[in-house]
């Protein structure tokens, strides 16, 4: 069952979303984390899959980068104003289903959501406590998100070393937040994803 849904916009923060998704999947199990590009199989109808995943989640992580609020379509219209925009639809679905939304701010210029940049339907995002994903402190950034999820999602705990071994995932040999890994999985730390100051991968 999906517990955490990762909401993001292609072209704005998708590398950060991918990093967060990979780290949370490693710590808690991939079946509990939904990120569209990883969780939807080829040929599967995605609208019901996405909306069903939002409905079944406990937390939506909304990854917001420098261009998130001002992203525009080919006609110059803000994509957040488009009722068919999937970022907007996912967030409104979370609101409708009473799913907790945590804005995750990434990129050099994102400090706080501005009501002037948000359509009326999403103005409530401004009042939500956000977390920052700092490219200079990826371990600390992930730790804060993990701490929130453990606090907000009942029964949400990191997988054990034994479970990691059985599943073929990497095993964390330090604490729950350390980057030192052993096993068959891929080592993930700040050298795996080379973040620049815009939250992207070089």
C-alpha positions in Angstrom: 0.0 0.0 0.0 1.3 3.5 -0.9 1.9 5.7 2.1 3.9 8.5 0.5 3.0 10.2 -2.8 5.7 12.3 -4.5 4.3 15.2 -6.4 6.7 17.0 -8.8 6.9 18.8 -12.1 9.0 17.7 -15.0 11.6 20.4 -15.7 11.5 21.6 -12.2 12.8 19.5 -9.4 12.4 16.1 -10.9 15.9 15.1 -10.0 15.3 16.0 -6.4 12.0 14.1 -6.5 13.9 11.0 -7.9 16.5 11.2 -5.2 13.9 11.5 -2.5 11.9 8.7 -4.0 15.0 6.4 -4.2 16.1 7.2 -0.6 12.6 6.7 0.9 12.1 3.4 -1.1 15.4 2.1 0.2 14.6 3.0 3.8 10.9 2.0 3.9 10.3 -0.2 0.9 9.4 0.8 -2.7 5.8 -0.5 -2.3 5.1 2.4 0.2 6.4 5.2 -2.1 4.7 6.4 -5.2 6.5 8.4 -7.9 4.7 8.3 -11.2 7.7 7.5 -13.4 8.7 4.6 -11.2 5.4 3.3 -10.0 3.3 3.1 -13.1 3.9 0.2 -15.4 4.2 0.6 -19.2 0.7 0.5 -20.9 -1.1 1.1 -17.6 -3.8 3.8 -17.7 -2.2 6.5 -15.5 -5.1 8.9 -14.5 -6.9 6.4 -12.3 -3.5 5.0 -11.0 -2.3 8.5 -10.0 -5.6 9.6 -8.4 -6.0 6.3 -6.6 -2.4 6.6 -5.3 -3.1 10.1 -3.9 -6.3 8.8 -2.3 -4.6 5.9 -0.6 -1.6 7.9 0.7 -1.0 9.4 4.1 1.4 12.1 3.0 2.0 14.0 -0.3 5.5 15.5 -0.7 5.2 18.4 -3.1 8.6 19.1 -4.6 8.8 22.8 -5.5 11.7 24.2 -7.4 12.7 27.6 -8.8 10.4 27.4 -11.9 7.5 25.6 -10.2 5.1 28.5 -9.8 5.9 30.2 -13.1 6.0 27.1 -15.4 4.0 27.9 -18.6 2.5 26.0 -21.5 3.1 26.6 -25.2 0.6 29.5 -25.2 2.3 31.3 -22.3 -0.4 30.4 -19.7 0.8 29.4 -16.2 0.5 25.6 -16.0 -0.9 25.9 -12.4 -3.9 27.8 -13.8 -4.7 24.8 -16.1 -7.3 22.5 -14.6 -5.8 19.6 -16.5 -2.3 20.2 -15.1 -1.3 17.0 -13.2 0.7 18.8 -10.5 -2.4 20.9 -9.7 -4.8 17.9 -10.0 -2.7 15.8 -7.6 -2.5 18.6 -5.0 -6.2 19.3 -5.2 -6.9 15.6 -4.9 -4.8 15.5 -1.8 -6.8 18.4 -0.4 -10.1 16.7 -1.3 -9.1 13.5 0.3 -7.6 15.2 3.5 -4.1 13.9 2.8 -1.4 15.8 4.5 0.7 17.9 2.0 4.3 18.8 2.9 5.9 21.3 0.5 9.6 20.4 -0.1 11.4 23.6 -1.4 14.4 23.0 -3.5 16.5 25.3 -5.6 18.4 28.5 -4.9 15.6 31.1 -5.1 12.7 29.3 -3.5 12.2 30.7 0.0 8.5 30.6 0.7 5.4 30.2 -1.4 3.9 33.5 -2.3 0.1 33.8 -2.6 0.5 36.1 -5.6 2.2 33.2 -7.5 -0.6 30.7 -6.6 -4.0 30.3 -8.3 -6.9 30.7 -5.9 -7.5 27.0 -5.8 -4.0 26.3 -4.4 -3.7 29.4 -2.1 -3.9 27.0 0.9 -0.4 25.8 0.1 1.0 29.1 1.4 -0.1 28.3 4.9 1.5 24.9 5.1 4.8 24.3 7.0 7.4 23.5 4.4 10.7 21.6 4.4 13.8 22.6 2.5 15.9 20.2 0.5 19.4 21.7 0.6 21.7 20.5 -2.1 24.6 21.2 0.3 23.1 19.0 3.1 21.3 16.1 1.4 21.7 13.8 4.4 20.2 16.4 6.8 17.4 17.2 4.3 16.4 13.6 4.0 16.6 13.1 7.7 14.0 15.9 8.3 11.7 14.4 5.7 12.1 10.9 7.2 11.4 12.3 10.7 8.2 13.9 9.5 7.0 10.7 7.9 7.7 8.6 10.9 5.8 11.1 13.0 2.8 11.5 10.7 2.3 8.0 9.3 1.2 5.3 11.8 3.4 2.3 11.7 5.8 3.9 9.2 9.2 2.5 10.2 12.5 1.9 8.3 13.0 -1.7 7.1 15.4 -3.9 9.0 18.7 -5.1 7.8 17.2 -8.6 7.6 14.4 -7.3 5.4 16.9 -5.4 3.2 19.0 -8.6 2.8 16.0 -10.7 1.7 14.8 -8.0 -0.7 18.2 -7.4 -2.3 18.2 -3.8 -1.2 21.2 -2.1 0.2 21.7 -2.3 4.0 22.5 0.7 6.0 25.3 -0.1 8.4 25.1 3.1 10.4 22.1 4.8 11.8 18.9 5.3 9.9 20.2 8.3 8.1 23.8 7.5 7.3 25.1 7.2 3.7 27.4 4.1 4.3 25.7 1.1 2.7 26.5 -2.6 2.1 24.7 -5.3 0.1 23.4 -5.6 -3.5 21.7 -2.2 -3.8 23.1 1.0 -5.2 25.0 3.3 -2.8 23.1 6.6 -2.5 24.8 9.7 -1.1 25.7 13.2 -2.3 28.2 11.7 -4.8 25.5 9.6 -6.5 23.3 12.6 -7.3 25.5 15.6 -8.0 23.2 18.5 -7.1 23.9 22.0 -8.2 22.4 25.1 -6.7 19.2 24.7 -8.6 18.4 21.3 -7.3 19.2 19.5 -10.5 21.8 17.0 -11.5 24.8 18.2 -13.5 
